[in-house]
Amino acid sequence: MSTTILPVLCPSCLAPLEPGASACAVCGTDRRAAAKAATLAPAMPGFVRPTLNRMPVRVQLAISIDRTGSSMPFTDGISSLCRMIFDQLGPRVAELRVSVFSHGDLQDCQQEFLQVSADVTAEQAVADIRSIKYGGGGSADEDHLHAVDELLKRGSFGAGRNDRGFLVLLTTDGSHPHPQGKTPEQIARELLSRNLVMLLVGTPGQDDARPACPRLRSLVDAAKGSFFIPISNEPSQAELQQVASKVAASITRSVNQGTATLQMHPER
């Protein structure tokens, strides 16, 4: 019987560890924590997928997508990115449910925050994301702060001990101030008070570790425990896969640490 050495997997996010790397490139976990994970195993056909240990939680994602004209060139990339996130996250948890929203330029073009679907399967969510129509946007800035605030308003945050809730924001460009004057710090306090985790995917600044937009940078800085995941203006399939891995790994880490429930309900 032939044998092969299985790759060492990160114990936190289950991403393969690069040879010689001291930490996981996706979630940052110390490689030494996974040193005992490498084992000898019988070679298996390529069509056999390894079984992952599922975390006994139901993850509920509330995703809002910038639907302005600036996102139009990335229509296929947005749906591909979301599908990759669902594909990576689904096998790690007991159940994955998704609520889809879209937002735009409310202040310049009266583009309202819209609910596309509520509490659907990942497969249905991908179909709903593909149905989003892109256009409009009267300036470089959009209403991303308002979108985060609206996501918070659309959720019923119960105490289900096996449910975990996450807000995911896919952005382009910068953000207008909140139309009612809420500051990024106020919105961040609301996130923290509900023990929620936000994942902001968008344009990075010069350091590539924080958003280029000062308002979004303030939001991420103030919302301790939330994540900013940079993406370029013309992402390749490889970059989309890397971003999806980082989103899934960040959610996995937060689930392990514990977060509050986010039960999304349909718009009335």
Phi and psi restraints in degrees (value plus and minus 20) as a CYANA .aco file:
   2 SER   PHI    -100.5   -60.5
   2 SER   PSI     132.4   172.4
   3 THR   PHI    -147.5  -107.5
   3 THR   PSI     138.6   178.6
   4 THR   PHI    -163.0  -123.0
   4 THR   PSI     131.2   171.2
   5 ILE   PHI    -108.0   -68.0
   5 ILE   PSI      99.1   139.1
   6 LEU   PHI     -91.5   -51.5
   6 LEU   PSI     126.2   166.2
   7 PRO   PHI     -85.2   -45.2
   7 PRO   PSI     128.8   168.8
   8 VAL   PHI     -93.9   -53.9
   8 VAL   PSI     108.9   148.9
   9 LEU   PHI    -124.4   -84.4
   9 LEU   PSI     125.2   165.2
  10 CYS   PHI     -84.3   -44.3
  10 CYS   PSI     109.2   149.2
  11 PRO   PHI     -90.3   -50.3
  11 PRO   PSI     -35.3     4.7
  12 SER   PHI    -110.4   -70.4
  12 SER   PSI     -70.4   -30.4
  13 CYS   PHI    -134.8   -94.8
  13 CYS   PSI     -25.0    15.0
  14 LEU   PHI      49.7    89.7
  14 LEU   PSI      -5.0    35.0
  15 ALA   PHI     -98.4   -58.4
  15 ALA   PSI     125.3   165.3
  16 PRO   PHI     -82.5   -42.5
  16 PRO   PSI     117.8   157.8
  17 LEU   PHI    -107.9   -67.9
  17 LEU   PSI     113.6   153.6
  18 GLU   PHI     -87.8   -47.8
  18 GLU   PSI     119.7   159.7
  19 PRO   PHI     -77.3   -37.3
  19 PRO   PSI     109.8   149.8
  20 GLY   PHI      64.4   104.4
  20 GLY   PSI     -29.8    10.2
  21 ALA   PHI     -94.3   -54.3
  21 ALA   PSI     123.8   163.8
  22 SER   PHI    -106.6   -66.6
  22 SER   PSI     -35.2     4.8
  23 ALA   PHI    -170.2  -130.2
  23 ALA   PSI     141.8   181.8
  24 CYS   PHI     -85.1   -45.1
  24 CYS   PSI     109.2   149.2
  25 ALA   PHI     -92.3   -52.3
  25 ALA   PSI     -36.2     3.8
  26 VAL   PHI    -111.3   -71.3
  26 VAL   PSI     -71.6   -31.6
  27 CYS   PHI    -135.9   -95.9
  27 CYS   PSI     -28.3    11.7
  28 GLY   PHI      68.2   108.2
  28 GLY   PSI     -17.4    22.6
  29 THR   PHI     -81.8   -41.8
  29 THR   PSI     118.3   158.3
  30 ASP   PHI     -80.3   -40.3
  30 ASP   PSI     110.8   150.8
  31 ARG   PHI     -80.2   -40.2
  31 ARG   PSI     -51.0   -11.0
  32 ARG   PHI     -81.8   -41.8
  32 ARG   PSI     -44.1    -4.1
  33 ALA   PHI     -89.5   -49.5
  33 ALA   PSI     -38.9     1.1
  34 ALA   PHI    -130.3   -90.3
  34 ALA   PSI      -9.1    30.9
  35 ALA   PHI     -81.4   -41.4
  35 ALA   PSI     -50.0   -10.0
  36 LYS   PHI    -108.2   -68.2
  36 LYS   PSI     -17.7    22.3
  37 ALA   PHI    -100.9   -60.9
  37 ALA   PSI     -41.2    -1.2
  38 ALA   PHI     -93.1   -53.1
  38 ALA   PSI     109.4   149.4
  39 THR   PHI    -157.8  -117.8
  39 THR   PSI     140.2   180.2
  40 LEU   PHI    -107.9   -67.9
  40 LEU   PSI     114.7   154.7
  41 ALA   PHI    -164.1  -124.1
  41 ALA   PSI     133.3   173.3
  42 PRO   PHI     -79.5   -39.5
  42 PRO   PSI     121.2   161.2
  43 ALA   PHI     -82.0   -42.0
  43 ALA   PSI     120.4   160.4
  44 MET   PHI    -147.3  -107.3
  44 MET   PSI     134.0   174.0
  45 PRO   PHI     -77.9   -37.9
  45 PRO   PSI     132.8   172.8
  46 GLY   PHI     -83.5   -43.5
  46 GLY   PSI     -42.9    -2.9
  47 PHE   PHI    -102.9   -62.9
  47 PHE   PSI     -26.2    13.8
  48 VAL   PHI    -107.5   -67.5
  48 VAL   PSI     101.8   141.8
  49 ARG   PHI    -118.9   -78.9
  49 ARG   PSI     116.0   156.0
  50 PRO   PHI     -84.4   -44.4
  50 PRO   PSI     127.2   167.2
  51 THR   PHI    -107.4   -67.4
  51 THR   PSI     110.2   150.2
  52 LEU   PHI    -116.7   -76.7
  52 LEU   PSI     127.1   167.1
  53 ASN   PHI     -95.6   -55.6
  53 ASN   PSI      96.7   136.7
  54 ARG   PHI     -99.2   -59.2
  54 ARG   PSI     118.2   158.2
  55 MET   PHI     -96.5   -56.5
  55 MET   PSI     116.7   156.7
  56 PRO   PHI     -98.8   -58.8
  56 PRO   PSI      37.8    77.8
  57 VAL   PHI    -157.0  -117.0
  57 VAL   PSI     136.2   176.2
  58 ARG   PHI    -122.3   -82.3
  58 ARG   PSI     100.4   140.4
  59 VAL   PHI    -115.4   -75.4
  59 VAL   PSI     110.8   150.8
  60 GLN   PHI    -135.9   -95.9
  60 GLN   PSI      95.4   135.4
  61 LEU   PHI    -120.7   -80.7
  61 LEU   PSI     111.5   151.5
  62 ALA   PHI    -131.8   -91.8
  62 ALA   PSI      91.1   131.1
  63 ILE   PHI    -131.2   -91.2
  63 ILE   PSI     108.9   148.9
  64 SER   PHI    -138.0   -98.0
  64 SER   PSI     111.7   151.7
  65 ILE   PHI    -136.2   -96.2
  65 ILE   PSI     111.4   151.4
  66 ASP   PHI     -86.4   -46.4
  66 ASP   PSI      94.8   134.8
  67 ARG   PHI    -123.6   -83.6
  67 ARG   PSI      -3.5    36.5
  68 THR   PHI     -92.5   -52.5
  68 THR   PSI     151.9   191.9
  69 GLY   PHI     -80.1   -40.1
  69 GLY   PSI     -46.2    -6.2
  70 SER   PHI     -86.3   -46.3
  70 SER   PSI     -41.3    -1.3
  71 SER   PHI    -108.8   -68.8
  71 SER   PSI     -30.3     9.7
  72 MET   PHI     -76.8   -36.8
  72 MET   PSI     -61.0   -21.0
  73 PRO   PHI     -84.4   -44.4
  73 PRO   PSI     -35.8     4.2
  74 PHE   PHI    -128.1   -88.1
  74 PHE   PSI      -0.8    39.2
  75 THR   PHI     -74.0   -34.0
  75 THR   PSI     -71.2   -31.2
  76 ASP   PHI     -86.2   -46.2
  76 ASP   PSI     -58.3   -18.3
  77 GLY   PHI     -85.1   -45.1
  77 GLY   PSI     -55.9   -15.9
  78 ILE   PHI     -84.9   -44.9
  78 ILE   PSI     -67.8   -27.8
  79 SER   PHI     -86.7   -46.7
  79 SER   PSI     -56.4   -16.4
  80 SER   PHI     -85.0   -45.0
  80 SER   PSI     -63.1   -23.1
  81 LEU   PHI     -80.8   -40.8
  81 LEU   PSI     -65.8   -25.8
  82 CYS   PHI     -83.8   -43.8
  82 CYS   PSI     -61.6   -21.6
  83 ARG   PHI     -81.4   -41.4
  83 ARG   PSI     -62.0   -22.0
  84 MET   PHI     -82.5   -42.5
  84 MET   PSI     -61.5   -21.5
  85 ILE   PHI     -80.6   -40.6
  85 ILE   PSI     -67.1   -27.1
  86 PHE   PHI     -84.4   -44.4
  86 PHE   PSI     -60.9   -20.9
  87 ASP   PHI     -84.1   -44.1
  87 ASP   PSI     -56.0   -16.0
  88 GLN   PHI     -99.6   -59.6
  88 GLN   PSI     -54.0   -14.0
  89 LEU   PHI    -103.0   -63.0
  89 LEU   PSI     -57.3   -17.3
  90 GLY   PHI     -72.3   -32.3
  90 GLY   PSI     -67.3   -27.3
  91 PRO   PHI     -89.4   -49.4
  91 PRO   PSI     -30.4     9.6
  92 ARG   PHI    -113.8   -73.8
  92 ARG   PSI     -33.5     6.5
  93 VAL   PHI    -147.4  -107.4
  93 VAL   PSI     141.6   181.6
  94 ALA   PHI     -85.6   -45.6
  94 ALA   PSI     -57.1   -17.1
  95 GLU   PHI    -175.0  -135.0
  95 GLU   PSI     124.1   164.1
  96 LEU   PHI    -144.2  -104.2
  96 LEU   PSI     103.2   143.2
  97 ARG   PHI    -144.0  -104.0
  97 ARG   PSI     125.6   165.6
  98 VAL   PHI    -152.7  -112.7
  98 VAL   PSI     118.3   158.3
  99 SER   PHI    -138.0   -98.0
  99 SER   PSI     111.5   151.5
 100 VAL   PHI    -132.0   -92.0
 100 VAL   PSI     113.4   153.4
 101 PHE   PHI    -152.4  -112.4
 101 PHE   PSI     144.4   184.4
 102 SER   PHI    -158.8  -118.8
 102 SER   PSI     130.9   170.9
 103 HIS   PHI    -160.1  -120.1
 103 HIS   PSI     147.7   187.7
 104 GLY   PHI    -171.5  -131.5
 104 GLY   PSI    -159.4  -119.4
 105 ASP   PHI    -122.7   -82.7
 105 ASP   PSI      66.9   106.9
 106 LEU   PHI     -86.5   -46.5
 106 LEU   PSI     -61.7   -21.7
 107 GLN   PHI     -99.1   -59.1
 107 GLN   PSI     -49.4    -9.4
 108 ASP   PHI    -118.6   -78.6
 108 ASP   PSI     -50.7   -10.7
 109 CYS   PHI    -146.5  -106.5
 109 CYS   PSI     -11.3    28.7
 110 GLN   PHI      34.6    74.6
 110 GLN   PSI      16.3    56.3
 111 GLN   PHI    -105.5   -65.5
 111 GLN   PSI      87.2   127.2
 112 GLU   PHI     -94.5   -54.5
 112 GLU   PSI     138.6   178.6
 113 PHE   PHI     -93.2   -53.2
 113 PHE   PSI     105.3   145.3
 114 LEU   PHI    -142.6  -102.6
 114 LEU   PSI     122.8   162.8
 115 GLN   PHI    -115.6   -75.6
 115 GLN   PSI     105.1   145.1
 116 VAL   PHI    -113.8   -73.8
 116 VAL   PSI     -61.6   -21.6
 117 SER   PHI    -178.1  -138.1
 117 SER   PSI     140.9   180.9
 118 ALA   PHI    -154.9  -114.9
 118 ALA   PSI     108.6   148.6
 119 ASP   PHI      32.9    72.9
 119 ASP   PSI      36.5    76.5
 120 VAL   PHI    -131.8   -91.8
 120 VAL   PSI     150.7   190.7
 121 THR   PHI     -91.3   -51.3
 121 THR   PSI     144.5   184.5
 122 ALA   PHI     -81.0   -41.0
 122 ALA   PSI     -60.4   -20.4
 123 GLU   PHI     -81.3   -41.3
 123 GLU   PSI     -64.5   -24.5
 124 GLN   PHI     -87.7   -47.7
 124 GLN   PSI     -56.3   -16.3
 125 ALA   PHI     -81.8   -41.8
 125 ALA   PSI     -60.6   -20.6
 126 VAL   PHI     -81.6   -41.6
 126 VAL   PSI     -62.9   -22.9
 127 ALA   PHI     -82.7   -42.7
 127 ALA   PSI     -60.1   -20.1
 128 ASP   PHI     -87.0   -47.0
 128 ASP   PSI     -58.8   -18.8
 129 ILE   PHI     -84.3   -44.3
 129 ILE   PSI     -58.4   -18.4
 130 ARG   PHI     -86.9   -46.9
 130 ARG   PSI     -39.9     0.1
 131 SER   PHI    -104.1   -64.1
 131 SER   PSI     -29.2    10.8
 132 ILE   PHI     -85.6   -45.6
 132 ILE   PSI     114.0   154.0
 133 LYS   PHI    -118.7   -78.7
 133 LYS   PSI     110.4   150.4
 134 TYR   PHI    -126.0   -86.0
 134 TYR   PSI     125.4   165.4
 135 GLY   PHI     142.0   182.0
 135 GLY   PSI     151.7   191.7
 136 GLY   PHI      56.3    96.3
 136 GLY   PSI    -186.0  -146.0
 137 GLY   PHI      79.0   119.0
 137 GLY   PSI      87.8   127.8
 138 GLY   PHI    -113.5   -73.5
 138 GLY   PSI     -25.0    15.0
 139 SER   PHI    -171.6  -131.6
 139 SER   PSI     156.9   196.9
 140 ALA   PHI     -86.8   -46.8
 140 ALA   PSI     -50.2   -10.2
 141 ASP   PHI    -110.2   -70.2
 141 ASP   PSI     125.0   165.0
 142 GLU   PHI    -139.3   -99.3
 142 GLU   PSI    -196.5  -156.5
 143 ASP   PHI    -123.0   -83.0
 143 ASP   PSI      43.4    83.4
 144 HIS   PHI     -92.1   -52.1
 144 HIS   PSI     -60.1   -20.1
 145 LEU   PHI     -80.4   -40.4
 145 LEU   PSI     -63.9   -23.9
 146 HIS   PHI     -81.1   -41.1
 146 HIS   PSI     -57.1   -17.1
 147 ALA   PHI     -83.8   -43.8
 147 ALA   PSI     -63.4   -23.4
 148 VAL   PHI     -82.2   -42.2
 148 VAL   PSI     -62.8   -22.8
 149 ASP   PHI     -81.7   -41.7
 149 ASP   PSI     -61.2   -21.2
 150 GLU   PHI     -88.0   -48.0
 150 GLU   PSI     -57.8   -17.8
 151 LEU   PHI     -78.6   -38.6
 151 LEU   PSI     -60.6   -20.6
 152 LEU   PHI     -84.4   -44.4
 152 LEU   PSI     -56.2   -16.2
 153 LYS   PHI     -93.3   -53.3
 153 LYS   PSI     -47.1    -7.1
 154 ARG   PHI    -104.0   -64.0
 154 ARG   PSI     -24.0    16.0
 155 GLY   PHI    -125.3   -85.3
 155 GLY   PSI     127.2   167.2
 156 SER   PHI    -125.8   -85.8
 156 SER   PSI      91.5   131.5
 157 PHE   PHI    -115.6   -75.6
 157 PHE   PSI      63.1   103.1
 158 GLY   PHI    -102.5   -62.5
 158 GLY   PSI    -191.4  -151.4
 159 ALA   PHI    -134.4   -94.4
 159 ALA   PSI      12.4    52.4
 160 GLY   PHI     -81.9   -41.9
 160 GLY   PSI      98.5   138.5
 161 ARG   PHI     -91.4   -51.4
 161 ARG   PSI     -38.2     1.8
 162 ASN   PHI    -128.4   -88.4
 162 ASN   PSI      -8.3    31.7
 163 ASP   PHI    -128.7   -88.7
 163 ASP   PSI     121.4   161.4
 164 ARG   PHI    -151.7  -111.7
 164 ARG   PSI     112.9   152.9
 165 GLY   PHI    -135.5   -95.5
 165 GLY   PSI     122.0   162.0
 166 PHE   PHI    -159.4  -119.4
 166 PHE   PSI     121.6   161.6
 167 LEU   PHI    -124.4   -84.4
 167 LEU   PSI     105.7   145.7
 168 VAL   PHI    -138.7   -98.7
 168 VAL   PSI     106.0   146.0
 169 LEU   PHI    -139.6   -99.6
 169 LEU   PSI      99.6   139.6
 170 LEU   PHI    -120.9   -80.9
 170 LEU   PSI      96.0   136.0
 171 THR   PHI    -143.2  -103.2
 171 THR   PSI     137.7   177.7
 172 THR   PHI    -151.4  -111.4
 172 THR   PSI     133.0   173.0
 173 ASP   PHI      39.0    79.0
 173 ASP   PSI    -183.0  -143.0
 174 GLY   PHI    -116.5   -76.5
 174 GLY   PSI    -190.1  -150.1
 175 SER   PHI    -143.9  -103.9
 175 SER   PSI     117.9   157.9
 176 HIS   PHI     -82.9   -42.9
 176 HIS   PSI     141.5   181.5
 177 PRO   PHI     -81.9   -41.9
 177 PRO   PSI     138.6   178.6
 178 HIS   PHI     -82.7   -42.7
 178 HIS   PSI     115.9   155.9
 179 PRO   PHI     -82.7   -42.7
 179 PRO   PSI     -44.9    -4.9
 180 GLN   PHI    -120.0   -80.0
 180 GLN   PSI      -9.8    30.2
 181 GLY   PHI      66.0   106.0
 181 GLY   PSI     -14.0    26.0
 182 LYS   PHI     -83.6   -43.6
 182 LYS   PSI     118.1   158.1
 183 THR   PHI    -108.5   -68.5
 183 THR   PSI     139.8   179.8
 184 PRO   PHI     -75.5   -35.5
 184 PRO   PSI     -56.1   -16.1
 185 GLU   PHI     -87.2   -47.2
 185 GLU   PSI     -57.1   -17.1
 186 GLN   PHI     -85.1   -45.1
 186 GLN   PSI     -62.8   -22.8
 187 ILE   PHI     -85.3   -45.3
 187 ILE   PSI     -59.5   -19.5
 188 ALA   PHI     -82.6   -42.6
 188 ALA   PSI     -59.8   -19.8
 189 ARG   PHI     -82.8   -42.8
 189 ARG   PSI     -55.7   -15.7
 190 GLU   PHI     -84.9   -44.9
 190 GLU   PSI     -62.0   -22.0
 191 LEU   PHI     -78.6   -38.6
 191 LEU   PSI     -67.6   -27.6
 192 LEU   PHI     -87.4   -47.4
 192 LEU   PSI     -57.5   -17.5
 193 SER   PHI     -84.9   -44.9
 193 SER   PSI     -46.6    -6.6
 194 ARG   PHI    -118.4   -78.4
 194 ARG   PSI     -15.7    24.3
 195 ASN   PHI      36.0    76.0
 195 ASN   PSI      21.5    61.5
 196 LEU   PHI    -121.2   -81.2
 196 LEU   PSI     137.8   177.8
 197 VAL   PHI    -137.1   -97.1
 197 VAL   PSI     109.6   149.6
 198 MET   PHI    -127.0   -87.0
 198 MET   PSI     119.4   159.4
 199 LEU   PHI    -140.5  -100.5
 199 LEU   PSI      92.8   132.8
 200 LEU   PHI    -124.4   -84.4
 200 LEU   PSI      97.7   137.7
 201 VAL   PHI    -125.3   -85.3
 201 VAL   PSI     101.7   141.7
 202 GLY   PHI    -191.6  -151.6
 202 GLY   PSI    -187.2  -147.2
 203 THR   PHI     -95.6   -55.6
 203 THR   PSI     106.7   146.7
 204 PRO   PHI    -104.0   -64.0
 204 PRO   PSI     140.1   180.1
 205 GLY   PHI    -103.5   -63.5
 205 GLY   PSI    -184.8  -144.8
 206 GLN   PHI     -84.5   -44.5
 206 GLN   PSI     -49.9    -9.9
 207 ASP   PHI    -105.0   -65.0
 207 ASP   PSI     -26.6    13.4
 208 ASP   PHI      45.5    85.5
 208 ASP   PSI     -14.0    26.0
 209 ALA   PHI    -133.4   -93.4
 209 ALA   PSI     -30.6     9.4
 210 ARG   PHI    -157.9  -117.9
 210 ARG   PSI     135.5   175.5
 211 PRO   PHI     -80.4   -40.4
 211 PRO   PSI     128.0   168.0
 212 ALA   PHI     -89.1   -49.1
 212 ALA   PSI     -54.4   -14.4
 213 CYS   PHI     -92.9   -52.9
 213 CYS   PSI     104.3   144.3
 214 PRO   PHI     -79.1   -39.1
 214 PRO   PSI     -58.0   -18.0
 215 ARG   PHI     -87.9   -47.9
 215 ARG   PSI     -63.1   -23.1
 216 LEU   PHI     -88.6   -48.6
 216 LEU   PSI     -53.7   -13.7
 217 ARG   PHI     -82.9   -42.9
 217 ARG   PSI     -62.6   -22.6
 218 SER   PHI     -84.6   -44.6
 218 SER   PSI     -57.3   -17.3
 219 LEU   PHI     -84.1   -44.1
 219 LEU   PSI     -68.1   -28.1
 220 VAL   PHI     -85.3   -45.3
 220 VAL   PSI     -61.2   -21.2
 221 ASP   PHI     -83.1   -43.1
 221 ASP   PSI     -59.1   -19.1
 222 ALA   PHI    -100.1   -60.1
 222 ALA   PSI     -47.9    -7.9
 223 ALA   PHI    -108.0   -68.0
 223 ALA   PSI      56.9    96.9
 224 LYS   PHI     -77.0   -37.0
 224 LYS   PSI     115.7   155.7
 225 GLY   PHI      72.5   112.5
 225 GLY   PSI     -29.7    10.3
 226 SER   PHI    -106.6   -66.6
 226 SER   PSI     152.1   192.1
 227 PHE   PHI    -150.1  -110.1
 227 PHE   PSI     121.7   161.7
 228 PHE   PHI    -131.8   -91.8
 228 PHE   PSI     109.2   149.2
 229 ILE   PHI    -142.1  -102.1
 229 ILE   PSI      90.8   130.8
 230 PRO   PHI     -93.6   -53.6
 230 PRO   PSI     129.3   169.3
 231 ILE   PHI    -165.7  -125.7
 231 ILE   PSI     124.1   164.1
 232 SER   PHI    -100.7   -60.7
 232 SER   PSI     151.5   191.5
 233 ASN   PHI     -94.7   -54.7
 233 ASN   PSI     -39.8     0.2
 234 GLU   PHI    -152.8  -112.8
 234 GLU   PSI      51.1    91.1
 235 PRO   PHI     -92.2   -52.2
 235 PRO   PSI     117.1   157.1
 236 SER   PHI    -100.9   -60.9
 236 SER   PSI     151.5   191.5
 237 GLN   PHI     -81.6   -41.6
 237 GLN   PSI     -56.0   -16.0
 238 ALA   PHI     -85.0   -45.0
 238 ALA   PSI     -60.8   -20.8
 239 GLU   PHI     -88.3   -48.3
 239 GLU   PSI     -60.2   -20.2
 240 LEU   PHI     -78.7   -38.7
 240 LEU   PSI     -61.2   -21.2
 241 GLN   PHI     -84.2   -44.2
 241 GLN   PSI     -60.2   -20.2
 242 GLN   PHI     -85.7   -45.7
 242 GLN   PSI     -62.5   -22.5
 243 VAL   PHI     -83.0   -43.0
 243 VAL   PSI     -63.8   -23.8
 244 ALA   PHI     -80.2   -40.2
 244 ALA   PSI     -60.4   -20.4
 245 SER   PHI     -82.9   -42.9
 245 SER   PSI     -60.0   -20.0
 246 LYS   PHI     -87.6   -47.6
 246 LYS   PSI     -60.3   -20.3
 247 VAL   PHI     -83.1   -43.1
 247 VAL   PSI     -69.2   -29.2
 248 ALA   PHI     -82.1   -42.1
 248 ALA   PSI     -60.2   -20.2
 249 ALA   PHI     -86.7   -46.7
 249 ALA   PSI     -59.7   -19.7
 250 SER   PHI     -83.9   -43.9
 250 SER   PSI     -61.3   -21.3
 251 ILE   PHI     -85.6   -45.6
 251 ILE   PSI     -61.6   -21.6
 252 THR   PHI     -80.1   -40.1
 252 THR   PSI     -65.3   -25.3
 253 ARG   PHI     -82.2   -42.2
 253 ARG   PSI     -62.2   -22.2
 254 SER   PHI     -88.6   -48.6
 254 SER   PSI     -56.0   -16.0
 255 VAL   PHI     -82.4   -42.4
 255 VAL   PSI     -62.3   -22.3
 256 ASN   PHI     -82.3   -42.3
 256 ASN   PSI     -50.9   -10.9
 257 GLN   PHI    -106.4   -66.4
 257 GLN   PSI     -43.2    -3.2
 258 GLY   PHI      78.5   118.5
 258 GLY   PSI     107.5   147.5
 259 THR   PHI    -158.3  -118.3
 259 THR   PSI     150.9   190.9
 260 ALA   PHI     -99.9   -59.9
 260 ALA   PSI     151.8   191.8
 261 THR   PHI    -103.4   -63.4
 261 THR   PSI     122.0   162.0
 262 LEU   PHI    -146.1  -106.1
 262 LEU   PSI      84.7   124.7
 263 GLN   PHI    -125.1   -85.1
 263 GLN   PSI      86.0   126.0
 264 MET   PHI    -100.0   -60.0
 264 MET   PSI     121.0   161.0
 265 HIS   PHI    -143.6  -103.6
 265 HIS   PSI     131.3   171.3
 266 PRO   PHI     -82.6   -42.6
 266 PRO   PSI     131.7   171.7
 267 GLU   PHI     -91.0   -51.0
 267 GLU   PSI     114.7   154.7
